[in-house]
Amino acid sequence: MDCQIAIIGAGAVGLAIAAELSKYYQDIVCIEKHVHFGNGASSRNSEVIHAGIYYPHNSLKAKLCVEGNSLIYDWCQKYNVPHQKLGKLIIATSTNELEHLHDIYQQGKRNGLDKLELISQEKIKEIEPNIYAIEAINSTTTGIIDSHQFMQSLENFGYNNSVTYSYNSEIIAIEKIPNGYELTLRSDNETFTITAEIVINAAGLYADKISEMLQINTTENNYSLYFARGHYFRLSGKYHNYVKKLIYPVPVRNWTGIGIHITKDLNGYLKLGPDVEYLTKNIEDYSFNYNKINEFYEAAKRYIPTLSIEDLTPDQTGIRAKLQRQGEPFRDFIIKEESSLNLPNFINLIGIESPGLTSSLAIARYVKKIIEGL
C-alpha cells in the first residue's frame, strides 16, 4: 500500500484526525480538493466554541461537543491559537419562551454542564445592560476562536509528524481492493491513484458523494445530505463591544437551527446569524439574499432595543450539510466503520455540521478508538 491511512478532506475535522492519528501511525495522507485547507464549511461559520447544551443526552453531538470544548481550549493555550472564553447567554424575551428555556437548561445539565445557571432579568442587566431579556441561561464555557489559525496549527502539527497533505487533489473514484482501497485523484486535469489500508471519509459537504463512490446506497442508509445556507449580517461600528458575551435567543424546537444570534469576533465586532435556508439543490451557492435583512432585524430587535435596520450590512454566507430534511427531527453525527456494508477499514463521517468545529479534536479521538478496534 502507498499509505497506511488516507483521510479525505482537510477541513477542521479532517485536519484534527490527521493530527491525532499522526501520534500513533505512520504513512498518513490527507487529501483535499481545494488548494488550501478549510475552504468549505470550516471557513464559513460563527467560529464559536460551543458548550454542548442543546443536543440530546448521550448523542454523539452532545458527548463529543462537551469533550471537544475542553480539548479545544487546551489546544489553543498550548499552540497559541487566538481565542476568548467569553461565555454566552441564551435569553428569553417573553414569558411563552420560559418553559423551553428551562427545558434547555435541564438538557445542558443532563449533558454534564454543571456550571450552567439560570439568571434573572436583574442579573442579566448587570452582565449585559444593553440587552433586553426576562430570564437567561448563563453558559461560562462558550467562546470564540480564530478557526483559520486553529486549522493552521493542526496542519503544522501533522507536518511535524510526517503527515502528507495532498492539496488540489479531488477524489473521483474509490475501489475496494484486497487489504485496502484504491483512490483515483484528479489534479490539474491529470489523474493518479494511491492505495491505502484505511480510508477515512471526512469530506464534509460531499461526504455522502464519497460514500456513493463505493456503491453505498445513501438513501437506504440514511446518509443523504441536504445543503442549508446561512446568512450573516454585520452590525455597524457603533455596536463594537456592545455586548460582553455571545447572545442567543431561545431556539425553535424542531432542531432546524438555534436562532439568529449575536456573535463577536476577536476584535469585538458583532454580527447576526445564521438563519437556515434549505437549498433546492446540493450546490455551493454562497450568494447573499439581501431581502433577508427584515427577518434579521425583526429577530434581533427583540433583544437589542436600540437597533435600527440601517445598522445591518451583509457579511457572508455559509453552507451546512444536514442529515435531516427541512422540518425533520434531530439527526446525530454519523461516525461509523463500514464492515457491515462489506467495506472493512472504511470509516464514514457524515453530517458533521455544527458543533463539528468544537467537536473536532474529540471526533479525532473517537476515530482513533475505532481504528484501534479494527
Helices and strands as residue ranges (DSSP letters): E 3-8, H 12-21, E 28-31, G 41-43, E 48-49, H 60-78, E 83-84, E 88-92, G 95-97, H 98-110, E 117-120, H 121-127, E 135-139, E 143-145, H 147-160, E 164-166, E 170-177, E 180-187, E 190-201, G 204-206, H 207-212, E 226-235, G 237-239, E 246-249, E 261-264, E 270-273, E 277-278, G 290-292, H 293-301, G 309-311, E 312-322, E 334-338, G 339-341, E 343-350, H 356-372
